[in-house]
Amino acid sequence: MWKRIAALSLVVWLAACGDPVPQEHKAYVGYWTAPQMSLLITADGRVAYKRLVGSNSRSIDAPIKSYDADGFSVGIGPFDTHFDVSRPPYQEGGQWKMVVDGVELVRTSTVDIGKSI
């Protein structure tokens, strides 16, 4: 019984590991904020997200699963959330900005959190 539990725990832990952010997406790494939204993308491929919509809030803390022409998806196993990046990171007025899910975010930190959030 304990071997099954240990094996299942290992599978869940491995599924939660993200791949490092590829070189072509390194500009995404950092802490991005707007009044109603925060998005942390670490170099090791993890995302911590929170968004307030009216009186509701949504959040996710998971590894990046994939990138596509429209953005990226995060999640574990069959569960994922897609982030629509309509404008990838760009500089404006001395600040780095990015538009995700229709919200303009400003990068407030480039600190690499490393292996944990």
N, CA, C and O atoms as a GROMACS GRO file, in nm:
protein
  468
    1MET      N    1   0.082  -0.120   0.000
    1MET     CA    2   0.000   0.000   0.000
    1MET      C    3   0.086   0.126   0.000
    1MET      O    4   0.061   0.219  -0.076
    2TRP      N    5   0.190   0.128   0.087
    2TRP     CA    6   0.276   0.245   0.096
    2TRP      C    7   0.352   0.269  -0.034
    2TRP      O    8   0.380   0.383  -0.070
    3LYS      N    9   0.386   0.161  -0.104
    3LYS     CA   10   0.458   0.175  -0.232
    3LYS      C   11   0.368   0.244  -0.335
    3LYS      O   12   0.416   0.326  -0.413
    4ARG      N   13   0.241   0.211  -0.335
    4ARG     CA   14   0.147   0.276  -0.427
    4ARG      C   15   0.133   0.424  -0.396
    4ARG      O   16   0.133   0.508  -0.487
    5ILE      N   17   0.122   0.456  -0.269
    5ILE     CA   18   0.111   0.596  -0.229
    5ILE      C   19   0.237   0.672  -0.267
    5ILE      O   20   0.229   0.784  -0.317
    6ALA      N   21   0.353   0.613  -0.244
    6ALA     CA   22   0.480   0.678  -0.278
    6ALA      C   23   0.491   0.698  -0.429
    6ALA      O   24   0.534   0.803  -0.475
    7ALA      N   25   0.451   0.596  -0.507
    7ALA     CA   26   0.457   0.606  -0.653
    7ALA      C   27   0.362   0.715  -0.703
    7ALA      O   28   0.398   0.794  -0.790
    8LEU      N   29   0.241   0.720  -0.649
    8LEU     CA   30   0.145   0.822  -0.688
    8LEU      C   31   0.196   0.961  -0.651
    8LEU      O   32   0.182   1.055  -0.730
    9SER      N   33   0.254   0.976  -0.534
    9SER     CA   34   0.311   1.104  -0.493
    9SER      C   35   0.422   1.148  -0.588
    9SER      O   36   0.430   1.266  -0.622
   10LEU      N   37   0.506   1.055  -0.629
   10LEU     CA   38   0.614   1.087  -0.722
   10LEU      C   39   0.559   1.133  -0.856
   10LEU      O   40   0.609   1.229  -0.914
   11VAL      N   41   0.456   1.065  -0.906
   11VAL     CA   42   0.395   1.102  -1.034
   11VAL      C   43   0.336   1.243  -1.026
   11VAL      O   44   0.356   1.324  -1.116
   12VAL      N   45   0.265   1.273  -0.918
   12VAL     CA   46   0.205   1.406  -0.901
   12VAL      C   47   0.314   1.511  -0.891
   12VAL      O   48   0.302   1.618  -0.951
   13TRP      N   49   0.420   1.483  -0.817
   13TRP     CA   50   0.529   1.579  -0.803
   13TRP      C   51   0.598   1.606  -0.936
   13TRP      O   52   0.627   1.721  -0.969
   14LEU      N   53   0.624   1.501  -1.014
   14LEU     CA   54   0.687   1.518  -1.144
   14LEU      C   55   0.598   1.595  -1.241
   14LEU      O   56   0.647   1.675  -1.320
   15ALA      N   57   0.468   1.572  -1.234
   15ALA     CA   58   0.374   1.643  -1.322
   15ALA      C   59   0.372   1.792  -1.290
   15ALA      O   60   0.342   1.873  -1.377
   16ALA      N   61   0.402   1.827  -1.166
   16ALA     CA   62   0.399   1.968  -1.125
   16ALA      C   63   0.525   2.044  -1.164
   16ALA      O   64   0.529   2.166  -1.150
   17CYS      N   65   0.627   1.975  -1.211
   17CYS     CA   66   0.752   2.042  -1.248
   17CYS      C   67   0.739   2.104  -1.386
   17CYS      O   68   0.690   2.041  -1.479
   18GLY      N   69   0.782   2.227  -1.397
   18GLY     CA   70   0.780   2.294  -1.526
   18GLY      C   71   0.916   2.287  -1.592
   18GLY      O   72   1.016   2.259  -1.527
   19ASP      N   73   0.919   2.311  -1.721
   19ASP     CA   74   1.045   2.321  -1.793
   19ASP      C   75   1.090   2.466  -1.787
   19ASP      O   76   1.007   2.556  -1.781
   20PRO      N   77   1.222   2.490  -1.788
   20PRO     CA   78   1.269   2.629  -1.788
   20PRO      C   79   1.212   2.707  -1.907
   20PRO      O   80   1.184   2.650  -2.013
   21VAL      N   81   1.194   2.836  -1.888
   21VAL     CA   82   1.142   2.922  -1.995
   21VAL      C   83   1.244   2.924  -2.109
   21VAL      O   84   1.362   2.952  -2.085
   22PRO      N   85   1.200   2.894  -2.232
   22PRO     CA   86   1.295   2.893  -2.344
   22PRO      C   87   1.349   3.033  -2.374
   22PRO      O   88   1.287   3.134  -2.340
   23GLN      N   89   1.464   3.036  -2.437
   23GLN     CA   90   1.533   3.163  -2.465
   23GLN      C   91   1.442   3.263  -2.536
   23GLN      O   92   1.446   3.382  -2.504
   24GLU      N   93   1.360   3.218  -2.632
   24GLU     CA   94   1.275   3.311  -2.707
   24GLU      C   95   1.162   3.372  -2.623
   24GLU      O   96   1.095   3.464  -2.668
   25HIS      N   97   1.142   3.321  -2.500
   25HIS     CA   98   1.039   3.377  -2.411
   25HIS      C   99   1.098   3.433  -2.282
   25HIS      O  100   1.024   3.460  -2.188
   26LYS      N  101   1.229   3.450  -2.274
   26LYS     CA  102   1.295   3.499  -2.152
   26LYS      C  103   1.242   3.637  -2.109
   26LYS      O  104   1.243   3.668  -1.990
   27ALA      N  105   1.198   3.718  -2.204
   27ALA     CA  106   1.145   3.851  -2.168
   27ALA      C  107   1.016   3.841  -2.086
   27ALA      O  108   0.978   3.938  -2.022
   28TYR      N  109   0.950   3.726  -2.086
   28TYR     CA  110   0.827   3.706  -2.009
   28TYR      C  111   0.857   3.692  -1.859
   28TYR      O  112   0.770   3.719  -1.776
   29VAL      N  113   0.978   3.651  -1.824
   29VAL     CA  114   1.013   3.624  -1.685
   29VAL      C  115   1.010   3.754  -1.604
   29VAL      O  116   1.068   3.855  -1.644
   30GLY      N  117   0.941   3.749  -1.491
   30GLY     CA  118   0.935   3.863  -1.401
   30GLY      C  119   0.800   3.872  -1.332
   30GLY      O  120   0.714   3.785  -1.348
   31TYR      N  121   0.784   3.977  -1.254
   31TYR     CA  122   0.659   4.001  -1.182
   31TYR      C  123   0.588   4.115  -1.253
   31TYR      O  124   0.637   4.228  -1.258
   32TRP      N  125   0.471   4.085  -1.309
   32TRP     CA  126   0.392   4.179  -1.389
   32TRP      C  127   0.266   4.217  -1.312
   32TRP      O  128   0.201   4.130  -1.255
   33THR      N  129   0.233   4.346  -1.310
   33THR     CA  130   0.116   4.388  -1.234
   33THR      C  131   0.032   4.491  -1.307
   33THR      O  132   0.079   4.565  -1.394
   34ALA      N  133  -0.094   4.494  -1.270
   34ALA     CA  134  -0.192   4.595  -1.307
   34ALA      C  135  -0.282   4.607  -1.185
   34ALA      O  136  -0.277   4.520  -1.097
   35PRO      N  137  -0.364   4.711  -1.175
   35PRO     CA  138  -0.448   4.725  -1.056
   35PRO      C  139  -0.532   4.601  -1.024
   35PRO      O  140  -0.553   4.571  -0.906
   36GLN      N  141  -0.580   4.530  -1.124
   36GLN     CA  142  -0.669   4.417  -1.100
   36GLN      C  143  -0.605   4.280  -1.125
   36GLN      O  144  -0.673   4.178  -1.120
   37MET      N  145  -0.473   4.279  -1.153
   37MET     CA  146  -0.411   4.153  -1.193
   37MET      C  147  -0.263   4.150  -1.157
   37MET      O  148  -0.194   4.252  -1.165
   38SER      N  149  -0.214   4.031  -1.118
   38SER     CA  150  -0.070   4.011  -1.099
   38SER      C  151  -0.033   3.877  -1.163
   38SER      O  152  -0.110   3.780  -1.160
   39LEU      N  153   0.086   3.875  -1.222
   39LEU     CA  154   0.134   3.757  -1.294
   39LEU      C  155   0.283   3.743  -1.269
   39LEU      O  156   0.362   3.830  -1.308
   40LEU      N  157   0.322   3.634  -1.204
   40LEU     CA  158   0.462   3.606  -1.180
   40LEU      C  159   0.503   3.489  -1.268
   40LEU      O  160   0.442   3.382  -1.262
   41ILE      N  161   0.605   3.510  -1.351
   41ILE     CA  162   0.658   3.404  -1.436
   41ILE      C  163   0.804   3.387  -1.398
   41ILE      O  164   0.883   3.480  -1.412
   42THR      N  165   0.840   3.267  -1.349
   42THR     CA  166   0.977   3.242  -1.307
   42THR      C  167   1.056   3.175  -1.419
   42THR      O  168   1.000   3.114  -1.509
   43ALA      N  169   1.188   3.189  -1.411
   43ALA     CA  170   1.276   3.132  -1.513
   43ALA      C  171   1.266   2.980  -1.520
   43ALA      O  172   1.296   2.920  -1.623
   44ASP      N  173   1.225   2.917  -1.409
   44ASP     CA  174   1.213   2.772  -1.409
   44ASP      C  175   1.077   2.724  -1.462
   44ASP      O  176   1.046   2.605  -1.455
   45GLY      N  177   0.996   2.817  -1.515
   45GLY     CA  178   0.873   2.778  -1.584
   45GLY      C  179   0.748   2.769  -1.500
   45GLY      O  180   0.655   2.698  -1.536
   46ARG      N  181   0.744   2.839  -1.389
   46ARG     CA  182   0.624   2.839  -1.305
   46ARG      C  183   0.552   2.972  -1.318
   46ARG      O  184   0.613   3.076  -1.347
   47VAL      N  185   0.420   2.968  -1.296
   47VAL     CA  186   0.336   3.087  -1.303
   47VAL      C  187   0.251   3.095  -1.178
   47VAL      O  188   0.192   2.996  -1.135
   48ALA      N  189   0.245   3.214  -1.119
   48ALA     CA  190   0.152   3.245  -1.011
   48ALA      C  191   0.070   3.364  -1.060
   48ALA      O  192   0.125   3.469  -1.093
   49TYR      N  193  -0.061   3.346  -1.064
   49TYR     CA  194  -0.152   3.444  -1.127
   49TYR      C  195  -0.267   3.473  -1.034
   49TYR      O  196  -0.319   3.383  -0.968
   50LYS      N  197  -0.308   3.599  -1.029
   50LYS     CA  198  -0.429   3.636  -0.956
   50LYS      C  199  -0.494   3.752  -1.030
   50LYS      O  200  -0.427   3.847  -1.071
   51ARG      N  201  -0.626   3.743  -1.045
   51ARG     CA  202  -0.701   3.850  -1.113
   51ARG      C  203  -0.832   3.873  -1.041
   51ARG      O  204  -0.904   3.778  -1.007
   52LEU      N  205  -0.863   3.999  -1.019
   52LEU     CA  206  -0.990   4.037  -0.959
   52LEU      C  207  -1.083   4.083  -1.070
   52LEU      O  208  -1.047   4.168  -1.152
   53VAL      N  209  -1.203   4.026  -1.074
   53VAL     CA  210  -1.305   4.064  -1.171
   53VAL      C  211  -1.432   4.093  -1.091
   53VAL      O  212  -1.501   4.001  -1.048
   54GLY      N  213  -1.460   4.221  -1.071
   54GLY     CA  214  -1.573   4.257  -0.986
   54GLY      C  215  -1.546   4.210  -0.844
   54GLY      O  216  -1.442   4.243  -0.787
   55SER      N  217  -1.638   4.135  -0.787
   55SER     CA  218  -1.619   4.084  -0.652
   55SER      C  219  -1.561   3.942  -0.652
   55SER      O  220  -1.548   3.881  -0.547
   56ASN      N  221  -1.528   3.891  -0.770
   56ASN     CA  222  -1.471   3.756  -0.783
   56ASN      C  223  -1.321   3.763  -0.806
   56ASN      O  224  -1.269   3.862  -0.859
   57SER      N  225  -1.252   3.659  -0.765
   57SER     CA  226  -1.109   3.650  -0.794
   57SER      C  227  -1.078   3.513  -0.853
   57SER      O  228  -1.142   3.413  -0.821
   58ARG      N  229  -0.978   3.512  -0.939
   58ARG     CA  230  -0.930   3.388  -1.000
   58ARG      C  231  -0.780   3.381  -0.975
   58ARG      O  232  -0.711   3.483  -0.978
   59SER      N  233  -0.731   3.262  -0.950
   59SER     CA  234  -0.587   3.246  -0.930
   59SER      C  235  -0.544   3.108  -0.974
   59SER      O  236  -0.624   3.014  -0.980
   60ILE      N  237  -0.415   3.098  -1.007
   60ILE     CA  238  -0.356   2.970  -1.043
   60ILE      C  239  -0.208   2.977  -1.008
   60ILE      O  240  -0.145   3.082  -1.020
   61ASP      N  241  -0.155   2.865  -0.966
   61ASP     CA  242  -0.012   2.850  -0.937
   61ASP      C  243   0.025   2.715  -0.997
   61ASP      O  244  -0.006   2.610  -0.940
   62ALA      N  245   0.091   2.718  -1.111
   62ALA     CA  246   0.119   2.594  -1.184
   62ALA      C  247   0.234   2.613  -1.282
   62ALA      O  248   0.274   2.726  -1.310
   63PRO      N  249   0.287   2.504  -1.334
   63PRO     CA  250   0.394   2.516  -1.435
   63PRO      C  251   0.339   2.551  -1.573
   63PRO      O  252   0.223   2.525  -1.603
   64ILE      N  253   0.425   2.611  -1.655
   64ILE     CA  254   0.389   2.638  -1.794
   64ILE      C  255   0.392   2.504  -1.869
   64ILE      O  256   0.490   2.430  -1.862
   65LYS      N  257   0.283   2.476  -1.940
   65LYS     CA  258   0.275   2.351  -2.018
   65LYS      C  259   0.321   2.370  -2.161
   65LYS      O  260   0.390   2.284  -2.216
   66SER      N  261   0.284   2.484  -2.223
   66SER     CA  262   0.319   2.504  -2.363
   66SER      C  263   0.306   2.650  -2.402
   66SER      O  264   0.242   2.730  -2.334
   67TYR      N  265   0.370   2.683  -2.514
   67TYR     CA  266   0.362   2.816  -2.575
   67TYR      C  267   0.301   2.799  -2.713
   67TYR      O  268   0.320   2.696  -2.777
   68ASP      N  269   0.228   2.901  -2.759
   68ASP     CA  270   0.178   2.901  -2.896
   68ASP      C  271   0.182   3.044  -2.948
   68ASP      O  272   0.226   3.135  -2.877
   69ALA      N  273   0.136   3.065  -3.069
   69ALA     CA  274   0.142   3.198  -3.131
   69ALA      C  275   0.058   3.301  -3.056
   69ALA      O  276   0.083   3.421  -3.066
   70ASP      N  277  -0.042   3.255  -2.979
   70ASP     CA  278  -0.133   3.346  -2.909
   70ASP      C  279  -0.100   3.364  -2.762
   70ASP      O  280  -0.163   3.446  -2.696
   71GLY      N  281  -0.002   3.290  -2.708
   71GLY     CA  282   0.029   3.303  -2.566
   71GLY      C  283   0.089   3.176  -2.510
   71GLY      O  284   0.176   3.115  -2.571
   72PHE      N  285   0.040   3.136  -2.391
   72PHE     CA  286   0.094   3.016  -2.326
   72PHE      C  287  -0.014   2.955  -2.237
   72PHE      O  288  -0.110   3.021  -2.198
   73SER      N  289   0.005   2.826  -2.207
   73SER     CA  290  -0.088   2.754  -2.120
   73SER      C  291  -0.013   2.705  -1.997
   73SER      O  292   0.103   2.665  -2.005
   74VAL      N  293  -0.081   2.708  -1.884
   74VAL     CA  294  -0.025   2.657  -1.760
   74VAL      C  295  -0.122   2.556  -1.700
   74VAL      O  296  -0.242   2.563  -1.723
   75GLY      N  297  -0.068   2.462  -1.624
   75GLY     CA  298  -0.154   2.365  -1.559
   75GLY      C  299  -0.082   2.237  -1.527
   75GLY      O  300   0.038   2.223  -1.547
   76ILE      N  301  -0.160   2.142  -1.476
   76ILE     CA  302  -0.108   2.012  -1.438
   76ILE      C  303  -0.200   1.906  -1.498
   76ILE      O  304  -0.322   1.913  -1.482
   77GLY      N  305  -0.139   1.809  -1.565
   77GLY     CA  306  -0.216   1.701  -1.626
   77GLY      C  307  -0.318   1.755  -1.725
   77GLY      O  308  -0.285   1.839  -1.808
   78PRO      N  309  -0.442   1.705  -1.716
   78PRO     CA  310  -0.544   1.748  -1.812
   78PRO      C  311  -0.603   1.886  -1.783
   78PRO      O  312  -0.682   1.937  -1.862
   79PHE      N  313  -0.565   1.946  -1.671
   79PHE     CA  314  -0.619   2.076  -1.633
   79PHE      C  315  -0.523   2.187  -1.674
   79PHE      O  316  -0.406   2.185  -1.637
   80ASP      N  317  -0.574   2.283  -1.751
   80ASP     CA  318  -0.488   2.395  -1.789
   80ASP      C  319  -0.568   2.522  -1.810
   80ASP      O  320  -0.690   2.520  -1.827
   81THR      N  321  -0.495   2.632  -1.810
   81THR     CA  322  -0.550   2.765  -1.835
   81THR      C  323  -0.464   2.830  -1.941
   81THR      O  324  -0.341   2.828  -1.932
   82HIS      N  325  -0.528   2.888  -2.041
   82HIS     CA  326  -0.454   2.956  -2.148
   82HIS      C  327  -0.452   3.105  -2.122
   82HIS      O  328  -0.554   3.165  -2.089
   83PHE      N  329  -0.334   3.166  -2.136
   83PHE     CA  330  -0.317   3.310  -2.124
   83PHE      C  331  -0.297   3.366  -2.264
   83PHE      O  332  -0.203   3.329  -2.334
   84ASP      N  333  -0.386   3.455  -2.304
   84ASP     CA  334  -0.379   3.517  -2.436
   84ASP      C  335  -0.287   3.638  -2.428
   84ASP      O  336  -0.318   3.737  -2.361
   85VAL      N  337  -0.173   3.631  -2.498
   85VAL     CA  338  -0.077   3.741  -2.500
   85VAL      C  339  -0.096   3.815  -2.632
   85VAL      O  340  -0.042   3.776  -2.735
   86SER      N  341  -0.174   3.924  -2.627
   86SER     CA  342  -0.200   3.999  -2.749
   86SER      C  343  -0.086   4.095  -2.783
   86SER      O  344  -0.074   4.141  -2.896
   87ARG      N  345  -0.002   4.125  -2.684
   87ARG     CA  346   0.117   4.206  -2.709
   87ARG      C  347   0.228   4.155  -2.617
   87ARG      O  348   0.224   4.177  -2.496
   88PRO      N  349   0.328   4.086  -2.674
   88PRO     CA  350   0.437   4.034  -2.593
   88PRO      C  351   0.518   4.148  -2.530
   88PRO      O  352   0.497   4.264  -2.563
   89PRO      N  353   0.609   4.116  -2.438
   89PRO     CA  354   0.685   4.219  -2.369
   89PRO      C  355   0.748   4.321  -2.464
   89PRO      O  356   0.808   4.286  -2.566
   90TYR      N  357   0.731   4.449  -2.427
   90TYR     CA  358   0.786   4.560  -2.504
   90TYR      C  359   0.820   4.673  -2.408
   90TYR      O  360   0.766   4.680  -2.297
   91GLN      N  361   0.910   4.761  -2.450
   91GLN     CA  362   0.946   4.875  -2.368
   91GLN      C  363   0.872   5.000  -2.414
   91GLN      O  364   0.860   5.026  -2.534
   92GLU      N  365   0.822   5.076  -2.314
   92GLU     CA  366   0.754   5.202  -2.342
   92GLU      C  367   0.778   5.295  -2.225
   92GLU      O  368   0.748   5.261  -2.110
   93GLY      N  369   0.830   5.411  -2.254
   93GLY     CA  370   0.854   5.508  -2.148
   93GLY      C  371   0.944   5.458  -2.038
   93GLY      O  372   0.925   5.495  -1.921
   94GLY      N  373   1.042   5.375  -2.071
   94GLY     CA  374   1.136   5.323  -1.971
   94GLY      C  375   1.081   5.208  -1.890
   94GLY      O  376   1.148   5.162  -1.796
   95GLN      N  377   0.962   5.159  -1.922
   95GLN     CA  378   0.903   5.046  -1.850
   95GLN      C  379   0.880   4.930  -1.947
   95GLN      O  380   0.854   4.950  -2.066
   96TRP      N  381   0.890   4.808  -1.894
   96TRP     CA  382   0.854   4.690  -1.970
   96TRP      C  383   0.705   4.665  -1.950
   96TRP      O  384   0.657   4.666  -1.837
   97LYS      N  385   0.634   4.642  -2.059
   97LYS     CA  386   0.489   4.617  -2.054
   97LYS      C  387   0.457   4.492  -2.137
   97LYS      O  388   0.536   4.449  -2.221
   98MET      N  389   0.339   4.437  -2.110
   98MET     CA  390   0.289   4.321  -2.184
   98MET      C  391   0.137   4.322  -2.169
   98MET      O  392   0.085   4.359  -2.064
   99VAL      N  393   0.065   4.282  -2.274
   99VAL     CA  394  -0.081   4.275  -2.266
   99VAL      C  395  -0.122   4.127  -2.264
   99VAL      O  396  -0.100   4.052  -2.359
  100VAL      N  397  -0.183   4.088  -2.150
  100VAL     CA  398  -0.225   3.949  -2.128
  100VAL      C  399  -0.374   3.949  -2.095
  100VAL      O  400  -0.418   4.021  -2.005
  101ASP      N  401  -0.449   3.869  -2.167
  101ASP     CA  402  -0.594   3.859  -2.146
  101ASP      C  403  -0.661   3.996  -2.146
  101ASP      O  404  -0.754   4.022  -2.070
  102GLY      N  405  -0.612   4.084  -2.234
  102GLY     CA  406  -0.670   4.216  -2.250
  102GLY      C  407  -0.629   4.318  -2.145
  102GLY      O  408  -0.682   4.430  -2.144
  103VAL      N  409  -0.537   4.283  -2.057
  103VAL     CA  410  -0.492   4.373  -1.950
  103VAL      C  411  -0.346   4.411  -1.975
  103VAL      O  412  -0.261   4.324  -1.994
  104GLU      N  413  -0.319   4.542  -1.974
  104GLU     CA  414  -0.181   4.587  -1.988
  104GLU      C  415  -0.111   4.576  -1.852
  104GLU      O  416  -0.152   4.638  -1.755
  105LEU      N  417  -0.006   4.496  -1.849
  105LEU     CA  418   0.072   4.473  -1.728
  105LEU      C  419   0.205   4.546  -1.738
  105LEU      O  420   0.258   4.565  -1.847
  106VAL      N  421   0.258   4.586  -1.624
  106VAL     CA  422   0.390   4.649  -1.616
  106VAL      C  423   0.479   4.557  -1.533
  106VAL      O  424   0.441   4.511  -1.425
  107ARG      N  425   0.600   4.530  -1.586
  107ARG     CA  426   0.692   4.445  -1.510
  107ARG      C  427   0.754   4.530  -1.399
  107ARG      O  428   0.821   4.629  -1.425
  108THR      N  429   0.730   4.489  -1.274
  108THR     CA  430   0.780   4.562  -1.159
  108THR      C  431   0.904   4.500  -1.101
  108THR      O  432   0.972   4.562  -1.018
  109SER      N  433   0.936   4.377  -1.143
  109SER     CA  434   1.055   4.310  -1.094
  109SER      C  435   1.101   4.205  -1.192
  109SER      O  436   1.019   4.139  -1.257
  110THR      N  437   1.231   4.189  -1.203
  110THR     CA  438   1.286   4.083  -1.288
  110THR      C  439   1.353   3.977  -1.202
  110THR      O  440   1.428   3.894  -1.253
  111VAL      N  441   1.326   3.979  -1.072
  111VAL     CA  442   1.389   3.885  -0.980
  111VAL      C  443   1.352   3.744  -1.020
  111VAL      O  444   1.235   3.711  -1.039
  112ASP      N  445   1.454   3.659  -1.034
  112ASP     CA  446   1.433   3.518  -1.064
  112ASP      C  447   1.413   3.446  -0.932
  112ASP      O  448   1.508   3.432  -0.854
  113ILE      N  449   1.293   3.401  -0.907
  113ILE     CA  450   1.261   3.335  -0.782
  113ILE      C  451   1.328   3.199  -0.773
  113ILE      O  452   1.348   3.148  -0.663
  114GLY      N  453   1.362   3.140  -0.885
  114GLY     CA  454   1.431   3.011  -0.886
  114GLY      C  455   1.334   2.895  -0.889
  114GLY      O  456   1.244   2.892  -0.972
  115LYS      N  457   1.352   2.800  -0.799
  115LYS     CA  458   1.275   2.675  -0.804
  115LYS      C  459   1.144   2.680  -0.727
  115LYS      O  460   1.072   2.581  -0.724
  116SER      N  461   1.111   2.791  -0.666
  116SER     CA  462   0.984   2.797  -0.593
  116SER      C  463   0.928   2.937  -0.599
  116SER      O  464   0.998   3.035  -0.626
  117ILE      N  465   0.800   2.945  -0.574
  117ILE     CA  466   0.731   3.075  -0.573
  117ILE      C  467   0.691   3.105  -0.430
  117ILE      O  468   0.631   3.210  -0.403
   0.00000   0.00000   0.00000
